[in-house]
Amino acid sequence: MKLLITLLALFITSCVPPSSGGSGGSPLIAALPFVLIFVFFYFLILRPQRKQSKDRDELLSSLKRGDDIVTTGGIYGKIINVEDDKITLEIAKGTNIRINRSGISGKIDQESKNSKQENKNSGSKGGN
């Protein structure tokens, strides 16, 4: 937040015309606001978006048979078969669907799946 305020203050002060009656000033100072906007844009938008895209590409390329996943539509399933861009999911016993690889939102970690199962089991055992 301090960086944002500092950049904003620099931007505002660089936009103020010089008080002296001389020439317009240095072209470097005139370009400073644009440079600051680009740096701000890069660190807050472009860089995180590239990292997220890279992570998603790694996830989609690492899918294999037996992985538990969730689709972008919110369907949970287990990968039965992987062919190029088509993936066959088992969403219930005997119910299989085929989806495009890009329709996968994420993998379900076995650790979180086990902890949810333990919480479910311990909640049903506790009684009054």
Residue frames as qw, qx, qy, qz and C-alpha x, y, z in Angstrom:
[[0.000, 0.887, 0.461, 0.000, 0.00, 0.00, 0.00],
 [0.316, -0.774, 0.115, 0.537, 2.90, 2.33, 0.78],
 [0.408, -0.079, 0.609, 0.675, 4.35, 1.61, -2.66],
 [0.189, 0.657, 0.656, 0.322, 1.06, 2.55, -4.29],
 [0.155, -0.937, -0.227, 0.214, 0.90, 5.86, -2.40],
 [0.414, -0.566, 0.346, 0.624, 4.52, 6.63, -3.23],
 [0.368, 0.180, 0.678, 0.610, 4.01, 5.89, -6.92],
 [0.076, 0.817, 0.552, 0.151, 0.86, 8.00, -6.99],
 [0.263, -0.878, -0.027, 0.400, 2.67, 10.91, -5.33],
 [0.415, -0.319, 0.517, 0.677, 5.53, 10.64, -7.84],
 [0.293, 0.469, 0.701, 0.449, 3.05, 10.55, -10.70],
 [0.028, -0.917, -0.397, 0.039, 1.21, 13.64, -9.50],
 [0.321, -0.786, 0.161, 0.503, 4.39, 15.64, -8.87],
 [0.420, -0.126, 0.615, 0.655, 5.79, 14.72, -12.28],
 [0.239, 0.634, 0.658, 0.329, 2.60, 15.94, -13.99],
 [0.124, -0.902, -0.206, 0.359, 2.85, 19.43, -12.49],
 [0.578, 0.716, 0.021, 0.391, 4.35, 21.88, -15.02],
 [0.608, -0.089, -0.244, 0.750, 7.67, 23.45, -14.05],
 [0.146, -0.875, -0.336, 0.318, 7.40, 26.82, -12.29],
 [0.311, -0.487, 0.298, 0.760, 10.32, 28.41, -14.10],
 [0.519, 0.719, 0.069, -0.458, 9.71, 30.22, -17.37],
 [0.109, -0.524, 0.739, 0.409, 12.40, 28.19, -19.14],
 [0.421, 0.172, -0.762, -0.461, 12.10, 25.24, -21.44],
 [0.797, -0.237, -0.264, -0.489, 9.63, 22.40, -20.89],
 [0.656, -0.524, 0.511, -0.183, 12.08, 20.34, -18.86],
 [0.122, -0.395, 0.887, 0.204, 13.90, 17.10, -19.39],
 [0.685, 0.084, -0.496, -0.528, 12.29, 14.49, -21.69],
 [0.390, 0.036, -0.886, 0.249, 13.27, 11.91, -19.09],
 [0.140, 0.145, 0.604, -0.771, 11.10, 13.60, -16.47],
 [0.564, 0.189, -0.141, -0.791, 8.26, 13.88, -18.99],
 [0.654, 0.112, -0.697, -0.270, 8.42, 10.11, -19.62],
 [0.005, 0.212, -0.826, 0.522, 8.57, 9.24, -15.91],
 [0.618, 0.037, 0.376, -0.690, 4.77, 8.94, -15.41],
 [0.821, 0.296, -0.314, -0.373, 4.48, 6.48, -18.28],
 [0.444, 0.344, -0.797, 0.223, 7.36, 4.40, -16.97],
 [0.223, -0.150, 0.712, -0.649, 5.83, 4.33, -13.49],
 [0.759, 0.138, 0.116, -0.625, 2.44, 3.30, -14.86],
 [0.755, 0.333, -0.541, -0.164, 4.04, 0.48, -16.86],
 [0.228, 0.293, -0.832, 0.413, 6.03, -0.77, -13.85],
 [0.455, -0.039, 0.526, -0.717, 2.93, -0.62, -11.67],
 [0.809, 0.247, -0.129, -0.517, 0.88, -2.45, -14.34],
 [0.592, 0.371, -0.716, 0.007, 3.57, -5.10, -14.78],
 [0.106, 0.209, -0.842, 0.486, 3.95, -6.00, -11.10],
 [0.456, 0.076, 0.538, -0.705, 0.24, -5.96, -10.23],
 [0.782, 0.362, 0.128, -0.491, -1.27, -7.53, -13.36],
 [0.680, 0.542, -0.458, -0.182, 1.08, -9.03, -15.95],
 [0.138, 0.461, -0.843, 0.240, 3.51, -10.87, -13.70],
 [0.484, -0.053, 0.738, -0.468, 0.91, -12.67, -11.54],
 [0.794, 0.396, 0.077, -0.454, -1.14, -13.55, -14.64],
 [0.545, 0.547, -0.630, -0.084, 1.89, -15.15, -16.32],
 [0.088, -0.316, 0.879, -0.345, 2.67, -17.16, -13.19],
 [0.650, 0.139, 0.522, -0.534, -0.94, -18.35, -12.94],
 [0.763, 0.501, -0.204, -0.354, -0.97, -19.34, -16.62],
 [0.334, 0.511, -0.788, 0.079, 2.31, -21.24, -16.21],
 [0.319, -0.164, 0.818, -0.449, 0.98, -23.11, -13.16],
 [0.758, 0.294, 0.280, -0.510, -2.22, -24.06, -15.01],
 [0.662, 0.546, -0.465, -0.219, -0.27, -25.35, -18.02],
 [0.100, 0.402, -0.879, 0.237, 1.88, -27.48, -15.70],
 [0.540, 0.020, 0.649, -0.535, -1.24, -28.84, -14.00],
 [0.794, 0.415, 0.047, -0.441, -2.93, -29.77, -17.28],
 [0.563, 0.549, -0.613, -0.077, 0.20, -31.42, -18.68],
 [0.013, -0.354, 0.870, -0.343, 0.75, -33.48, -15.50],
 [0.766, -0.044, 0.231, -0.598, -2.69, -35.13, -15.45],
 [0.229, 0.256, -0.929, -0.139, -2.62, -38.90, -15.42],
 [0.657, -0.273, -0.616, -0.337, -4.90, -41.86, -14.87],
 [0.595, -0.362, -0.639, 0.327, -6.17, -42.15, -11.30],
 [0.151, 0.057, -0.242, 0.957, -5.98, -38.44, -10.44],
 [0.033, -0.714, -0.670, 0.200, -8.97, -36.95, -8.65],
 [0.192, 0.097, 0.188, 0.958, -9.95, -33.66, -10.27],
 [0.207, 0.673, 0.526, -0.478, -12.66, -31.01, -10.39],
 [0.397, 0.467, 0.507, 0.606, -13.94, -29.53, -13.65],
 [0.044, 0.097, -0.013, 0.994, -14.65, -25.87, -14.34],
 [0.499, -0.386, -0.426, -0.649, -18.34, -26.76, -14.03],
 [0.448, -0.464, 0.489, -0.588, -17.82, -28.09, -10.50],
 [0.960, -0.009, -0.170, -0.222, -18.01, -31.82, -11.30],
 [0.364, -0.621, 0.692, -0.066, -15.73, -34.02, -9.20],
 [0.958, 0.229, -0.057, -0.163, -14.34, -37.18, -10.72],
 [0.624, -0.464, 0.563, 0.278, -11.47, -39.59, -11.18],
 [0.390, 0.625, -0.497, -0.459, -9.52, -39.76, -14.43],
 [0.897, 0.053, 0.431, -0.086, -10.06, -43.10, -16.16],
 [0.747, 0.284, 0.377, 0.469, -8.37, -42.41, -19.50],
 [0.051, -0.800, 0.130, 0.583, -6.23, -39.64, -21.00],
 [0.651, 0.374, 0.473, 0.460, -6.03, -39.16, -24.76],
 [0.333, 0.381, 0.176, 0.844, -4.44, -36.02, -26.23],
 [0.143, -0.233, 0.145, -0.951, -7.05, -33.38, -25.29],
 [0.707, -0.327, -0.332, -0.532, -9.87, -35.74, -24.28],
 [0.000, 0.254, -0.831, 0.495, -10.14, -37.04, -20.74],
 [0.617, -0.352, -0.610, -0.350, -12.60, -39.66, -19.51],
 [0.165, -0.348, 0.572, -0.724, -13.82, -39.11, -15.96],
 [0.429, -0.372, -0.823, -0.027, -15.66, -41.46, -13.66],
 [0.204, -0.425, 0.164, -0.866, -18.08, -39.28, -11.71],
 [0.728, -0.235, 0.400, -0.504, -19.98, -42.17, -10.09],
 [0.459, -0.153, 0.869, 0.105, -19.75, -45.96, -10.27],
 [0.466, 0.377, 0.765, 0.234, -20.47, -46.86, -13.87],
 [0.261, 0.921, 0.280, -0.068, -20.98, -43.24, -14.95],
 [0.572, -0.203, 0.274, 0.746, -18.25, -41.90, -17.19],
 [0.329, 0.912, 0.179, -0.169, -18.06, -38.61, -19.07],
 [0.684, 0.171, 0.186, 0.684, -15.59, -37.28, -21.61],
 [0.045, -0.963, -0.121, 0.237, -14.35, -33.71, -21.29],
 [0.553, 0.716, -0.170, 0.391, -11.74, -31.52, -22.90],
 [0.677, -0.097, -0.372, 0.628, -8.47, -31.15, -21.01],
 [0.111, 0.315, -0.093, 0.938, -9.00, -27.38, -20.76],
 [0.548, -0.546, -0.312, -0.552, -12.25, -28.00, -18.85],
 [0.739, -0.323, -0.491, 0.328, -10.33, -29.10, -15.77],
 [0.197, -0.922, 0.028, -0.333, -10.14, -26.56, -12.98],
 [0.095, -0.699, 0.635, -0.315, -7.77, -28.33, -10.61],
 [0.590, 0.056, -0.798, 0.106, -6.52, -31.46, -8.91],
 [0.683, -0.638, 0.001, -0.355, -7.84, -32.63, -5.59],
 [0.135, 0.563, -0.753, 0.312, -4.98, -33.34, -3.20],
 [0.683, -0.176, -0.709, -0.009, -5.07, -36.73, -1.49],
 [0.280, -0.037, -0.607, 0.743, -4.10, -35.08, 1.82],
 [0.321, -0.024, 0.148, -0.935, -7.06, -32.71, 1.81],
 [0.689, -0.097, -0.517, -0.498, -9.33, -35.53, 0.68],
 [0.590, -0.117, -0.749, 0.277, -8.15, -37.73, 3.58],
 [0.083, -0.041, -0.497, 0.863, -8.52, -34.93, 6.12],
 [0.504, -0.079, -0.128, -0.850, -12.08, -34.21, 4.94],
 [0.723, -0.121, -0.645, -0.218, -12.89, -37.91, 5.24],
 [0.426, -0.085, -0.702, 0.565, -11.45, -38.01, 8.79],
 [0.166, -0.012, 0.266, -0.949, -13.45, -34.91, 9.78],
 [0.638, -0.101, -0.376, -0.665, -16.59, -36.48, 8.36],
 [0.690, -0.117, -0.712, 0.055, -16.00, -39.71, 10.24],
 [0.286, -0.069, -0.613, 0.733, -15.14, -38.02, 13.54],
 [0.318, -0.082, 0.058, -0.943, -18.21, -35.79, 13.27],
 [0.716, -0.155, -0.454, -0.507, -20.55, -38.74, 12.84],
 [0.619, -0.088, -0.726, 0.286, -19.01, -40.68, 15.78],
 [0.051, 0.080, -0.466, 0.879, -19.40, -37.85, 18.30],
 [0.335, -0.525, -0.715, -0.318, -22.68, -38.10, 20.12],
 [0.315, -0.581, 0.143, -0.736, -24.74, -36.55, 22.81]]
